[in-house]
């Protein structure tokens, strides 16, 4: 019943401890950093996160490319040939066309492998929010859930996955069209740090503004304390873009407010980091609502 392969994208920003424990396939994505083009893989073999963020801080600009249908087709078919079904948990359709590429590949392959299953789940999430849903899918599989049972669980719980972010440099949100140039200029001058979240359609939404870095991190912790469900049973995720000290501050603040089962920290990789910038800190947990 559990003879299926869980697959996701490198945008899940999971830590190595998860990759080492579970048999998961992570699809790479292309990053264009000035004159350097490389694949963001799960182990950062082509460029370390430290080098990537150092170059961004020094003025380099970075863009990303979604995974194309042919890449999905190759990876999916390798699994199907082994006689396994596929549970693909993808990057939010509200932020990327990658999920659409997976659907194109699925439709082509199902004609060739009519007896196999390819189930596509839209995480409606980014970074370790996507990663948290993937992690739960892996735990479900380990606990004996069939591919259909796992799909139902993931879709039933996706809209209770709260995803809260704060960024350190407003210019990256300006480049991505999330805020205007005027707002970025004034916000930088006044040291305003926005608090954002991912909505039910998987889009990044600017929710509020905090004056100063610590205030924005405290706001994330407060959001968790106000809305988390069954905290003592939850493993929550915090991802960061070269901001380990701030991520640890947030983790400690959460521990002061709420007793949770565990807190896992991870790096925000180059794909998400290209759009959020260095200094981003993001918090993910299951809540009463997004």
Secondary structure, DSSP 8 states (H G I E B T S, - for coil): ---EEEEEEGGG---HHHHHHS--EEE-EEEEETTEEEEE-TT--SS-HHHHHHHHHTT--EEEE---HHHHHHHHHHHHTTT-EEEEEES-TTT-SHHHHHHHHHHHHHHH-TTS-EEEEE----HHHHHHHHHHHHHHHHTT--HHHHHHHHHHHGGGEEEEEE-S-HHHHHHTTSS-HHHHHHHHHTTEEEEEEE-TTS-EEEEEEEESHHHHHHHHHHHHHHHBSSGGG-EEEEEESS-HHHHHHHHHHHHHH---SEEEEEE--HHHHHHH-TT-EEEEEEBS--
